[in-house]
Amino acid sequence: MNAVLAGFRGFAAYLGGVLGADAYKKYLEHHEAAGHTSPPLTERDFWRDRTDRQDTNPQGRCC
């Protein structure tokens, strides 16, 4: 049963990565690794900025 649960969690993590659900987590990791002195954006501000940039500079995407 644990193997099935681990497989499901792995698939869910993969799917979240494909859909971009982990983008804020990756942003925080990059922000820390790059040594920025300013505080990171809040999650709400991050998503707002990301969608605004996609609207002003559309690139190839499925939807």
C-alpha positions as MATLAB code, in Angstrom:
seq = 'MNAVLAGFRGFAAYLGGVLGADAYKKYLEHHEAAGHTSPPLTERDFWRDRTDRQDTNPQGRCC';
ca = [
       0.000    0.000    0.000;
       2.874    2.386    0.753;
       4.282    1.846   -2.735;
       0.949    2.803   -4.307;
       0.756    5.915   -2.147;
       4.334    6.879   -2.987;
       3.611    6.349   -6.677;
       0.527    8.540   -6.490;
       2.445   11.302   -4.685;
       5.186   11.139   -7.290;
       2.672   11.400  -10.109;
       0.917   14.311   -8.385;
       4.243   16.132   -7.979;
       5.091   15.499  -11.640;
       1.709   16.752  -12.796;
       2.019   19.837  -10.604;
       5.405   20.554  -12.187;
       4.030   20.211  -15.693;
       1.146   22.550  -14.905;
       3.395   25.087  -13.178;
       1.875   24.710   -9.729;
       5.356   24.635   -8.193;
       6.468   27.903   -9.820;
       6.271   29.923   -6.590;
       8.331   27.330   -4.727;
      10.955   27.439   -7.482;
      10.898   31.248   -7.370;
      11.580   31.218   -3.617;
      14.435   28.734   -4.070;
      15.964   30.881   -6.808;
      15.488   34.073   -4.793;
      17.387   32.577   -1.870;
      20.111   30.968   -3.997;
      20.735   34.182   -5.945;
      21.370   36.068   -2.708;
      18.801   38.804   -3.174;
      18.710   41.212   -0.244;
      15.134   42.352   -0.838;
      12.298   40.223    0.523;
      10.649   37.891   -2.001;
       7.250   38.634   -3.469;
       4.270   37.269   -1.623;
       2.640   34.307   -3.300;
      -0.308   36.457   -4.362;
       1.962   39.129   -5.866;
       4.064   36.460   -7.585;
       1.069   34.943   -9.365;
      -0.307   38.371  -10.266;
       3.039   39.382  -11.776;
       3.363   36.093  -13.646;
      -0.075   36.328  -15.245;
       0.445   40.010  -16.082;
       3.723   39.164  -17.856;
       2.051   36.332  -19.769;
      -0.751   38.634  -20.873;
       1.610   41.377  -22.089;
       4.058   38.970  -23.739;
       2.138   35.897  -24.897;
       4.240   32.948  -25.942;
       3.336   29.595  -27.355;
       1.184   27.716  -24.904;
      -1.615   25.246  -25.202;
      -4.467   27.443  -23.945;
];
